[in-house]
């Protein structure tokens, strides 16, 4: 099942991008990397992803700006924000702007796996509910 889940990782630090790539690919996910918010938006225009994992603090477009754009254009995609600033204000702001989950840095690989899986199952549940609503509305 995981081999069909497409994840876009947006992180400006190459070492962190590669670490996340290793963790997620070892779990069986399809992973695409982007080093900036602008690059992420370009990739989103060309391909559909189930989930995006994005850093908050990035040069240029920060993770909150990216989150808002993604939720306004691709609201059927789960978004996990990562922050090295695990304070309550940053986490609250991310959730208020539409993040589905958050991940505080530094993290352990099993934490990444758990949060990604939880966000994906929540997304699947929402998609199934929406589909059932459409089917019941279409049925006379």
Buried (B, 14 or more C-beta within 10 A) or exposed (E): EBEEBBBBBBBBEEEBBEBBBEBBEEBEBBBBBBBBBBBBBEBBEEEEBBBBBBBBBBEEBBBBBBBEBBBEEBEEBBBBBBBEEBEEEBBEBBEEBBBBBBBBBEBEBEEBBBBBBBBBEEBBEEEEEEEEEEEEEEEE
